[in-house]
């Protein structure tokens, strides 16, 4: 069973930046499309960024141009660089397999990391 450990969240002012990391156990990681998700209080979890095993990326309109997803298969890690943060980006952030590919199945969710954007 793959374990996911997210880190890098925190409190940041509007316009600031954060870099999230997600470390995955198991060598299968390097061949699996991954995604970053977020869930704000009272809202459903949403997929905000996706990356294929070879590095092709896609973004939700709400984060396009501000967030960048990347991966280091040698380190079994996927990253989310978040720039120009807005209060509406406040949420708990998680990584997992790309849910747009149902055949992958989701792994057990990690604990996630909290991002709070506030002045």
ROFIRO-65419 format. One record per residue (C-alpha): x, y, z; residue in one letter; residue number from 0. Coordinates in steps of 0.5 Angstrom, whole numbers, plus 500, padded with zeros to 3 digits. Layout:
<rs>
X_Y_Z_a_NUM
...
</rs>
This chain:
<rs>
500_500_500_x_0
503_507_498_x_1
503_512_503_x_2
503_519_502_x_3
506_525_506_x_4
504_532_505_x_5
508_538_507_x_6
510_545_506_x_7
503_549_508_x_8
503_555_513_x_9
500_562_514_x_10
502_567_508_x_11
500_573_506_x_12
496_575_500_x_13
500_575_494_x_14
505_571_497_x_15
508_564_495_x_16
509_557_498_x_17
512_550_496_x_18
508_544_498_x_19
511_537_497_x_20
508_530_497_x_21
513_524_498_x_22
510_517_496_x_23
513_511_498_x_24
514_505_493_x_25
517_505_486_x_26
510_505_483_x_27
510_512_484_x_28
514_514_478_x_29
509_511_473_x_30
503_514_476_x_31
500_520_474_x_32
499_525_480_x_33
495_530_482_x_34
494_536_488_x_35
487_537_491_x_36
485_542_496_x_37
479_542_500_x_38
476_548_504_x_39
471_548_510_x_40
464_546_507_x_41
466_545_500_x_42
468_538_496_x_43
475_536_495_x_44
477_539_488_x_45
483_537_484_x_46
487_543_482_x_47
493_540_478_x_48
495_534_475_x_49
502_531_472_x_50
503_525_468_x_51
508_520_469_x_52
512_524_464_x_53
511_531_466_x_54
505_533_462_x_55
501_538_467_x_56
494_541_467_x_57
491_546_472_x_58
484_548_474_x_59
482_555_472_x_60
482_558_479_x_61
490_556_479_x_62
492_557_472_x_63
498_561_471_x_64
499_562_479_x_65
501_554_481_x_66
506_550_478_x_67
506_542_479_x_68
512_538_478_x_69
515_531_480_x_70
522_528_482_x_71
521_521_480_x_72
528_519_483_x_73
525_522_490_x_74
518_519_489_x_75
516_527_490_x_76
511_531_487_x_77
511_539_488_x_78
506_544_488_x_79
509_551_487_x_80
504_556_489_x_81
505_564_487_x_82
500_570_488_x_83
496_566_493_x_84
489_569_494_x_85
485_568_501_x_86
480_563_497_x_87
486_559_496_x_88
486_557_503_x_89
484_550_504_x_90
487_543_506_x_91
492_541_501_x_92
493_533_499_x_93
496_529_493_x_94
494_523_490_x_95
493_519_484_x_96
490_523_478_x_97
482_522_479_x_98
481_524_472_x_99
484_517_470_x_100
479_512_474_x_101
482_506_473_x_102
488_508_477_x_103
484_508_483_x_104
486_513_489_x_105
491_511_494_x_106
490_512_502_x_107
489_519_503_x_108
495_522_507_x_109
494_527_513_x_110
495_533_508_x_111
498_540_509_x_112
494_546_511_x_113
495_553_507_x_114
492_559_510_x_115
492_566_506_x_116
491_572_510_x_117
493_578_512_x_118
</rs>
